Amino acid sequence: MKFADLPDAGTSGLNYQALQFDFQRSPDQDISYPAHRPVVVVGAGPVGLSLAIDLAQRDVPVVLLDNDFRLSTGSRAICFAKRTLEIFDRLGCGDRMVRKGVSWNLGRVFFGDEQIYQFDLLPEDGHERPAFINLQQYYVEGYLAERAAQLPHIDLRWHNRVFNVDQKDDHVLVTIETPDGPYQLAADYLVACDGSRSAVRQLIGEESKGRVFRDRFLIADVKMKLEQPAERWFWFDPPFHRNQSVLLHMQPDGVWRIDFQLGWEADPDEEKKPENIIPRVEQMLAHTSLKDAEFELEWASVYTFSCLRMDEFRHGRVFFAGDSAHGVSPFGARGANSGVQDAENLAWKLAAVLKGQAPDALLDSYAAEGEYAADENILNSTRATDFITPKSEVSRLFRDAVLDLSKKHRFARTLVNSGRLSVPSTLRDSALNTPVADGACERMVPGAPATDAPVRLPNGSASWLLRQLGADFTALVLVDGKEIKQLASLRDAAGATGQLKVLAVSSSPGVDADLIDADGLVAKRYEMQPGSVLLLRPDQHVCARGSLSDPRWLASALQRALAVH
């Protein structure tokens, strides 16, 4: 099918795994010189699609290239975190993801056949989105693709393989192979979102470095009819799979994802055969409350994994995002989630530079912040993998002792690591932050990701704080009615910038504010007093805090957040 013929979002019942997109010759192939494009993105997976949509919504034209002609098959990445869902909201497809996905907050951890404890990833009320949803990657890509098809600034080209990258002083010359022959594009910026085997990374002579784990895991997507709560179950050394680990997750459409640790010596081709998978599943079901379930095998794969990253995520006019820049083990669901966050970090910065609102130096902050977040994710992922798959007898004895203690002792549960689940990084050391005095706040420091809270609009309707933040910078102000003149001055100054939205919030009755903090959760979660002002970036990270009484700091904080010095 032609990409433009994808049905409108929300109306399709497509089998996304079966879709095949036609090659369509671009007019760029019929001119004698390389066509100029502001941004070329390579790879139409979740990261590349997210980046393209974000840029298009900011009125930046994007060419999105993919060497394949279809979306992903099999479940692959299935756990999408609260932060990622909030990004999908801003991209215009979060509601679809949540409606289709299986929402969950609760996880259970077993040692042998005994549950040793459970955890709740979202223990407080007052958030629009759950801690996680489980949703097969082909649905995520399908919904993103349908959203992309609605946006005129996105030119998605299937069957387009990049086979040469040549950096010039003022552009990147990209050579592309197609069924109708090669052609070239001259891009202001090139972004590689083409996965762990990134062709772009190889073409510029770079590599990812890190640690390869000598272990293998089997993924089995199994269709079962079960009356079972949506929870994450993780077993250490279960009786049905001794000396290994097993993970169970519910997905939509009655599909369950089961991960079996196999060990390094396992033969991947043999383990993928149904006659070897089915007995494993039968043994697992026989030892759980799911023992009467009938099932059928839908998809399977065997994988190994690494924790690694490139030294630098920016190389001149070429940027790397998602798995092309960094890779982690699947424990903790940090791969796809961190990649989508890369895309959001980069999109607003590219848009600001291309529109002349910020210098090229702003793009350096993408690399610095992304590398910091990648190191944090790799650290957590490596620790989880070492705990789940101990490689020495001493390590196994330590792990099993911790698991035994955790049955009765809360302190030991903090040492159990079945995968520290994905949370966004607090970019404390970002060059875009304006420092605050020590002790001014505990959680919502410059660099912290924004958090949600329920609010009411002036017309009385209910909404959520994150839905009301601007697409550009937002000054969040807490008022109680005494700051009318200062607030008016702030609004005037914000209007002059053309880049800053002022959002006044009040919990005091009768105050003329943009949002009503009826439950007081905005003030509490953002650690604000009347007159407090927080400056939030377009990707909804705090970058400065100050007071309404002397708002002169805000102009300089905004300049700093745009790398204007």
C-alpha positions in Angstrom: 0.0 0.0 0.0 1.0 3.6 -0.3 2.0 5.2 2.9 -0.3 8.2 2.3 -3.2 5.7 2.1 -3.0 4.7 5.7 -6.4 5.2 7.2 -7.0 8.1 9.6 -5.9 7.4 13.1 -8.4 5.7 15.3 -10.5 4.1 12.5 -8.3 1.3 11.4 -8.4 -2.4 12.2 -5.2 -3.1 10.3 -2.9 -6.1 10.8 0.2 -4.0 11.2 2.5 -7.0 11.0 1.2 -7.8 7.5 1.4 -4.3 6.1 3.7 -3.8 3.1 4.5 -0.3 1.8 5.2 0.4 -1.8 8.3 2.0 -3.1 7.4 5.4 -4.5 9.8 7.3 -6.6 10.6 10.8 -5.2 10.8 13.9 -7.4 14.2 14.4 -5.7 15.4 11.5 -7.9 14.6 13.5 -11.1 16.7 16.5 -10.6 20.4 16.8 -11.5 21.6 18.1 -8.1 21.1 17.0 -4.5 17.8 18.3 -3.2 18.2 20.3 0.0 16.3 19.1 3.1 16.5 20.6 6.7 16.4 17.3 8.4 16.9 13.7 7.2 16.1 10.9 9.7 17.2 7.4 9.0 15.1 4.6 10.5 11.3 4.5 10.8 11.0 2.6 14.1 9.6 4.1 17.3 12.5 6.5 17.7 12.6 7.8 14.1 8.9 8.1 13.8 8.7 10.0 17.2 11.4 12.4 16.1 9.8 13.0 12.7 6.4 13.7 14.2 7.8 16.1 16.8 9.7 18.0 14.2 6.7 18.1 11.8 4.5 19.4 14.6 7.1 22.2 15.0 6.7 23.0 11.3 10.1 21.5 10.4 10.0 19.5 7.1 11.5 16.0 7.6 12.5 13.3 5.2 12.3 9.9 6.9 14.2 7.1 5.2 13.8 3.3 5.9 15.5 0.5 4.0 12.6 -1.9 4.7 9.0 -1.8 3.5 7.2 -2.9 6.7 6.7 -2.3 10.4 8.1 -4.6 13.0 6.9 -8.2 13.5 6.6 -10.0 16.9 6.1 -8.2 20.2 9.8 -7.0 20.6 9.7 -3.9 22.8 6.5 -4.1 24.8 6.8 -2.1 28.0 6.2 1.6 27.5 6.7 3.8 30.6 4.7 6.7 31.9 7.1 9.3 30.6 7.0 7.8 27.1 3.2 7.7 27.2 3.2 11.4 28.1 5.5 12.1 25.1 3.1 10.1 22.9 0.3 12.4 24.2 2.3 15.4 22.9 2.7 13.6 19.6 -1.0 13.1 19.2 -1.3 9.3 19.7 -1.0 8.7 23.5 -4.8 8.0 23.9 -4.7 5.2 21.3 -1.7 3.6 22.9 -3.3 3.6 26.4 -6.7 2.3 25.1 -5.1 -0.6 23.4 -2.3 -1.3 25.9 -2.5 -3.3 29.1 -1.9 -0.9 31.9 -0.1 -2.1 35.0 1.6 -0.8 38.1 2.1 -3.9 40.2 4.9 -6.4 40.0 5.5 -9.7 41.9 8.9 -11.3 42.5 9.2 -15.1 43.2 12.2 -17.1 44.5 11.6 -20.8 43.7 7.9 -21.2 43.9 7.3 -18.7 46.7 6.4 -15.0 46.2 8.9 -13.0 48.3 7.4 -9.6 47.8 5.5 -7.2 45.5 6.0 -3.6 44.4 3.8 -0.8 43.1 5.4 1.6 40.6 2.8 4.3 41.0 1.8 4.2 44.6 0.2 7.7 44.6 -3.0 8.9 42.9 -3.3 12.0 40.7 -1.6 11.0 37.5 -3.3 10.6 34.1 -1.0 7.8 32.9 -0.2 4.5 34.5 3.4 3.5 35.4 3.6 1.3 32.3 1.5 -0.2 29.5 2.3 -3.4 27.7 1.8 -3.0 24.0 3.4 -4.9 21.2 5.9 -2.8 19.2 4.0 -3.3 15.9 1.1 -1.4 17.4 3.3 1.4 18.6 4.9 1.7 15.2 1.5 1.4 13.5 -0.1 4.2 15.6 3.0 6.4 15.1 3.0 5.7 11.4 -0.7 6.6 11.1 0.0 9.8 12.9 2.9 10.6 10.7 0.7 10.0 7.6 -1.5 12.9 8.8 1.3 15.4 8.8 2.2 17.1 5.6 5.8 18.0 6.8 6.8 14.3 6.9 8.0 12.6 3.7 8.4 8.9 4.6 10.3 6.9 1.9 10.3 3.1 2.1 12.9 1.0 0.2 15.5 3.8 0.7 18.8 2.6 2.0 21.6 5.0 3.0 24.9 3.8 1.6 27.1 6.9 1.9 27.4 9.9 4.3 29.7 12.8 3.4 30.0 15.7 5.8 30.5 19.1 4.3 31.0 22.5 6.1 27.3 23.5 5.8 25.4 20.2 5.1 25.6 16.5 5.0 25.5 14.8 1.6 23.5 11.6 1.9 23.6 9.0 -0.9 20.6 6.7 -1.0 20.0 3.5 -2.9 16.5 2.6 -4.2 14.8 0.1 -6.5 15.0 2.9 -9.2 18.6 3.7 -8.6 20.6 6.0 -6.3 20.1 9.7 -5.6 21.4 12.2 -3.1 20.1 14.6 -0.5 21.8 17.6 1.0 20.6 17.8 4.6 21.3 20.5 7.2 21.2 17.7 9.8 21.2 13.9 9.6 19.8 11.9 12.5 20.5 8.1 12.7 17.7 6.2 14.4 18.5 3.0 12.5 19.1 0.6 15.4 21.8 -1.3 17.1 23.4 -2.3 13.7 23.3 1.3 12.5 24.5 1.7 9.0 25.0 5.4 9.5 27.3 4.7 12.4 29.4 2.4 10.3 29.5 4.8 7.4 31.1 7.5 9.4 33.6 5.0 10.9 32.2 5.0 14.5 31.3 2.2 16.8 29.5 1.4 20.1 31.7 0.1 22.9 30.7 -1.8 26.1 30.0 -5.1 27.5 28.5 -8.2 25.8 26.6 -10.5 28.2 27.3 -14.2 27.6 23.7 -15.4 28.0 20.7 -16.2 25.8 17.0 -15.6 26.4 14.0 -17.1 24.7 11.0 -14.8 24.0 7.7 -16.6 23.5 4.5 -14.8 22.6 1.7 -17.2 23.8 -2.0 -16.7 23.2 -4.0 -17.8 26.2 -7.5 -17.1 27.6 -6.9 -16.2 31.2 -8.7 -14.3 34.0 -5.5 -12.9 35.4 -4.6 -9.4 36.7 -2.2 -7.3 34.6 0.9 -7.6 36.6 4.6 -8.3 36.0 5.7 -11.7 37.4 9.4 -12.4 37.7 10.9 -15.8 39.0 14.4 -16.4 40.2 15.2 -20.2 40.0 11.6 -21.4 39.6 10.9 -25.2 40.0 9.9 -25.4 36.3 13.1 -23.8 35.0 15.9 -24.5 37.6 18.9 -22.2 38.0 17.5 -19.7 35.5 15.0 -16.8 35.5 11.6 -16.4 33.9 9.5 -13.2 33.2 5.8 -13.1 32.4 3.8 -10.1 31.1 0.3 -9.7 29.8 -0.1 -8.1 26.3 -3.3 -7.0 24.4 -5.3 -9.5 22.3 -4.9 -12.3 24.9 -1.2 -12.6 24.2 1.3 -13.3 27.0 5.0 -12.6 26.8 7.3 -15.1 28.5 11.1 -14.7 28.7 13.1 -17.8 29.6 16.7 -17.5 30.4 18.6 -20.2 28.5 22.3 -19.9 29.3 25.1 -19.2 26.9 25.5 -22.7 25.6 21.9 -22.9 24.3 21.5 -23.4 20.5 19.3 -20.5 19.3 17.9 -22.5 16.3 16.9 -25.4 18.4 15.4 -23.3 21.2 13.1 -21.5 18.7 11.5 -24.7 17.5 7.9 -25.1 18.7 8.5 -28.6 19.9 11.1 -27.2 22.4 9.1 -24.1 23.4 5.8 -25.7 24.1 7.1 -28.1 26.8 8.7 -25.1 28.6 5.4 -23.2 28.6 3.5 -26.3 29.8 5.9 -26.8 32.7 5.6 -23.1 33.7 1.8 -23.2 33.6 1.7 -26.5 35.6 3.5 -24.8 38.5 1.4 -21.6 38.7 -2.2 -20.6 39.1 -2.4 -20.6 35.3 -2.1 -24.4 35.1 -5.5 -25.0 33.4 -4.9 -22.5 30.5 -4.9 -23.6 26.9 -2.4 -21.8 24.7 -1.0 -21.5 21.3 2.4 -20.2 20.3 2.2 -17.0 18.2 5.9 -15.9 17.8 9.3 -16.7 19.3 12.8 -15.4 19.2 16.1 -16.0 20.9 18.3 -13.0 21.8 21.5 -12.0 23.4 22.2 -8.5 24.6 24.9 -5.9 25.3 25.3 -2.7 27.4 27.2 -0.3 25.2 27.2 3.2 23.7 29.0 5.4 21.3 31.5 7.7 22.8 29.7 10.8 21.4 26.2 11.1 20.1 27.0 14.1 17.9 29.4 14.1 15.1 29.3 17.4 13.3 25.9 17.5 11.6 25.2 13.9 12.3 23.3 12.8 15.4 22.5 9.4 16.9 19.4 8.5 18.9 18.0 5.3 20.4 19.8 2.0 19.8 22.1 3.5 17.2 23.6 5.5 20.0 23.3 3.2 23.0 22.1 -0.3 23.9 21.0 -1.9 27.1 19.7 -5.3 28.3 15.9 -5.7 28.2 15.6 -5.8 32.0 14.0 -2.6 33.1 12.5 -1.7 29.7 15.0 1.1 29.1 15.7 0.6 25.4 12.7 1.9 23.5 11.7 4.3 26.4 15.1 6.0 26.4 15.1 6.2 22.6 11.8 8.0 22.5 13.1 10.4 25.2 16.2 11.0 23.0 13.9 12.0 20.1 12.0 14.5 22.3 15.2 16.0 23.6 16.6 16.5 20.1 13.5 17.6 18.3 12.9 21.0 20.0 16.6 21.8 19.8 16.8 21.1 16.1 13.7 23.2 15.5 15.0 26.1 17.6 18.4 26.1 15.7 16.8 25.8 12.2 14.4 28.7 13.0 17.2 30.9 14.1 16.0 31.0 17.7 19.2 29.4 19.1 22.8 28.9 18.1 24.2 25.6 16.9 25.7 25.2 20.4 22.3 24.2 21.7 22.7 20.9 19.8 25.8 20.1 21.8 23.5 19.8 24.9 21.6 17.0 23.2 24.8 14.9 23.1 25.8 15.8 26.6 22.4 15.1 28.1 21.9 11.9 26.1 25.3 10.5 27.0 24.6 11.2 30.7 21.2 9.5 30.5 22.7 6.5 28.6 25.3 6.0 31.2 22.6 6.0 33.9 20.5 3.4 31.9 23.6 1.3 31.2 24.5 1.3 34.9 21.0 0.2 36.0 20.8 -2.3 33.2 24.2 -3.9 34.0 23.4 -4.2 37.7 20.1 -5.9 36.9 21.7 -8.3 34.5 24.5 -9.2 36.9 21.9 -9.9 39.6 19.6 -11.9 37.4 22.4 -13.9 35.7 25.3 -14.3 38.3 28.4 -15.5 36.6 30.2 -17.1 39.7 29.3 -19.2 42.6 30.0 -16.4 45.0 27.7 -14.0 43.1 24.9 -16.7 43.1 25.3 -17.3 46.8 25.0 -13.5 47.5 22.0 -13.2 45.3 20.2 -16.1 46.8 20.9 -14.9 50.3 19.4 -11.5 49.4 16.3 -13.2 48.0 15.9 -15.3 51.1 16.2 -12.2 53.4 13.8 -10.2 51.3 10.9 -12.5 52.3 10.8 -10.9 55.7 13.1 -7.9 55.7 12.2 -4.8 53.8 15.8 -3.5 53.6 16.8 -6.6 51.6 14.2 -5.9 48.9 16.1 -2.7 47.9 19.0 -5.1 46.9 16.8 -7.3 44.8 17.1 -6.4 41.1 14.8 -8.0 38.6 15.2 -4.9 36.4 15.0 -1.4 37.8 12.2 -0.2 35.5 12.6 2.8 33.2 12.3 6.3 34.7 13.4 9.6 33.0 16.8 11.0 34.0 17.1 14.1 36.1 19.6 16.2 34.0 21.1 17.9 37.1 24.4 19.0 35.4 22.9 20.2 32.1 24.5 23.4 30.8 21.0 24.6 30.1 20.1 24.8 33.8 20.2 27.9 35.9 21.6 26.9 39.3 19.5 27.3 42.4 20.6 27.7 46.0 21.3 24.5 47.9 18.2 23.4 49.8 15.8 25.5 47.6 14.1 22.3 46.6 14.5 18.5 47.0 13.0 16.8 44.0 12.0 19.4 41.4 15.5 20.7 40.8 16.6 22.2 37.5 17.0 19.2 35.2 14.1 17.2 36.8 11.4 15.9 34.5 8.0 17.5 34.9 5.4 15.4 36.8 1.7 15.4 36.3 -1.2 16.5 38.6 -4.9 17.0 38.3 -6.1 20.6 37.6 -9.3 22.3 36.7 -9.8 24.8 33.9 -11.5 28.2 34.5 -14.7 26.7 32.9 -14.7 24.0 35.6 -13.7 21.1 33.4 -11.1 18.7 34.6 -7.7 18.3 33.0 -4.1 17.4 33.7 -1.1 19.7 34.2 1.1 18.2 31.5 -1.7 18.6 28.9 -1.6 22.3 29.6 2.1 23.0 29.3 3.2 24.7 26.1 4.9 23.2 23.1 7.7 25.7 23.7 9.0 27.1 27.1 6.5 27.4 29.9 6.7 29.6 33.0 4.6 27.8 35.7 3.6 30.4 38.3 1.8 29.8 41.6 -0.4 32.7 42.6 -2.8 33.5 45.5 -4.2 36.8 44.2 -1.6 39.2 45.6 0.6 39.1 42.6 -1.6 40.6 39.9 0.8 43.4 38.8 3.9 41.1 38.8 2.0 38.5 36.9 0.8 41.0 34.3 4.4 42.2 33.9 5.6 38.6 33.4 2.9 38.0 30.8 4.0 41.1 28.9 7.7 40.0 29.0 6.8 36.5 27.9 4.8 37.8 25.0 7.7 39.8 23.8 9.9 36.7 23.5 7.4 34.7 21.4 8.8 31.5 22.9 7.4 31.6 26.4 3.9 30.6 27.7 2.9 31.8 31.2 0.7 29.4 33.1 -0.7 30.8 36.4 -1.9 28.2 38.9 -3.8 28.9 42.1 -5.5 26.9 44.8 -7.1 30.0 46.3 -10.9 30.5 45.5 -11.7 33.4 43.2 -8.2 34.0 41.9 -8.0 34.8 38.2 -5.7 31.9 37.1 -5.2 29.7 34.1 -5.5 26.5 36.1 -7.1 25.6 39.5 -4.9 23.4 41.7 -8.0 22.1 43.6 -6.1 19.3 45.4 -2.9 21.3 46.0 -0.9 18.6 44.2 0.8 21.1 41.7 2.1 23.1 44.6 3.2 20.0 46.5 4.8 18.1 43.7 6.6 21.2 42.3 7.6 22.4 45.8 6.1 25.9 45.1 4.8 28.7 47.4 2.7 31.7 46.2 5.0 33.7 43.9 7.2 30.8 42.9 8.0 30.5 39.2 9.4 27.4 37.4 10.7 27.5 33.9 10.1 24.4 31.9 11.8 23.4 28.6 9.8 22.3 25.6 10.6 18.7 26.5 9.2 19.3 29.9 12.3 19.3 32.0 12.6 22.0 34.7 15.5 24.3 33.8 15.2 27.2 36.3 13.4 28.3 39.5 12.8 31.7 40.8 10.4 34.3 42.2 7.7 36.5 40.7 8.8 39.4 42.9 11.9 40.0 40.8 11.3 38.3 37.4 14.5 39.7 35.8 16.2 36.3 36.3 13.7 34.7 33.8 15.0 36.4 30.7 18.6 35.3 31.4 17.4 31.8 32.4 15.6 31.5 29.0 18.7 32.6 27.2 20.8 30.1 29.0 18.3 27.3 28.2 18.7 28.2 24.5 22.5 28.1 24.9 22.7 31.9 24.2 25.5 33.3 26.2 
